[in-house]
């Protein structure tokens, strides 16, 4: 008969609350049924649920197998207990009879083998919480496995036991869905359940993410609902110096024993088992951004490679040659996480661990303190970013882009931490300007964040003496470039005027510089480039070719291959969009040939895009559709959402040309026309959502708006405005984070497979929930167009207070301008914004 602890053991009851872990349960079950798996160890950080998983796995396994199961908790043993002490603890837990007068070893062998070594029935011994007694438990395990052939040992530990034939089962954080399920279950216990309202679910999901989807931390966070609403609990989890998770009260305990009372206790237990140098390395690594355990092994999860860690953390007290081995030990101890690809190994701290060790770093009396570490951090990532232009327009660009995606959070930290010191802000501005020049913010969907940080760096570097004038002009021009995609034409024009005023000494030329498209008046290449884009995208002016050609030559003279290629691309795009057939097809063909010869993936995709446009307007749109799908297939594998969005847009334009031709020819049936028009509407809706998720407002860009209007007109002529709007709405539900628009175009997803109503993509990326209630009210009024003075009168506060609140709202939302606040308003508040817009007081005209 199967049994658990038929002696005087204290094995756990069946878990009352078990969520997820299906893959781990299947893996454990397979190992328990295998005669070759003698030692199975569940490994993971504290609170991750190893004991619960072990209990559930044993319960399920014993339901079908006849094996005796014994359970021993080792948590109460002193750290570094010797083998004899561990054996005594185990025998006291598992022995059926009194073992007085015999050694602990003899009692264990008799218990597990029925008194005759090797003759007993197959047996499982669970050893729970081994990490602090590895030196003692390891030899005992090896000896028992040698002495009792029918014995399987099932251990839980924060690090491996270390036996050569050990089967390790990593216990990761819960999946996002299972973490949310657990949080909602625990919230119900407090009497404050989480409703189905999307905003509340989003807050709960973000709380789970901030506590690393760790089951114990989720229970502790849910217990906070006794005292705080979810939005305030979320604000307590900032991940920064004001994070409060380490101060959460011990009144509600998360688990049995001191090591599981709180977030601090869980991490402190593992931290205390580390050597001094391991602790020092952990503390110093707190200056890096947190990562996360990705549910998709191919998805970037943050982290840094060893060269970054050595560059930032190494010194005489922590030699660089030792860091690799220390990192491996910290991974084994489940305090540091690792993400491996075929070619890279990246290390990162989860957020709760980072909060803990950052607290420790601030308490250290160390020459290499946080200020110096952050200075090293800034320079390392500035230098890595600066290496990007050399790889551009060549086969290495994808490798560098993959690095930039993985390092993105650290790059942002490098810029953010530079802003307090004007001299250091120069480092941040150099980093931001290079990223913008290489279009990286578009790839990562972070152009708003980069724009805001660049503007702050520009403001900070005003105080540098002497000022970095050339750098500031280039950065200002690049901000203007991104502002075009954000629909802020007036701002772009203002920034270009500021650049011209800085560069041109002749007052008359400063006033009329825009009239000089055909001559070089001495503007830098970056200014010429943004001016050329303004002419193309906003003014639909073919003279953009002259300005972009001049920018290309200036970039080439400066040895800036990336800038040269970027200018050449937009020359080709200008010709393709605005030129006649000979100009459009000739320029696009030549650019495509050069891009293919370069073997640069990004350049080839965009050159194909230029050819799509040219051939749609002046050739066979069928060719453009075919090329668009093949290009989309390729960029889908690289994760290049920015390029994919524009391929789909101009693919839609090609479909529109084809539909117009069918209408004119009159040789297509009604059903065929309706299907084509409906597809165009679906694509228009999907593109709008995709662009919105990246922080751009494409329908405000004149060139794009013209295409959208034309496609809408043709499609609505077939299906009518109401049907078009309904189809566009369905297309808008295609989720950017899952590449659903791309899969739809490629025929891998039908519109009927897309889930129903969901929050817009912007809700998932906005920081609206970080606003206080007062800030939220101010943000709604600002989004509705109220002036600060009117908001102050409405709320009965001073204008100075409102000015400060609006500044705080912009900072929290990372909104580059006051107008950008409207982009972050959650869907459920849109009607409120519209109502407040209608109530907005009329502005008093200035006195003559």
Beta strands, then each sheet from edge to edge (+ up, - down):
strand 1: 39-43
strand 2: 68-73
strand 3: 123-128
strand 4: 151-157
strand 5: 167-170
strand 6: 337-340
strand 7: 345-348
sheet 1: 2+ 3+ 4+ 1+ 5+
sheet 2: 6+ 7-
end
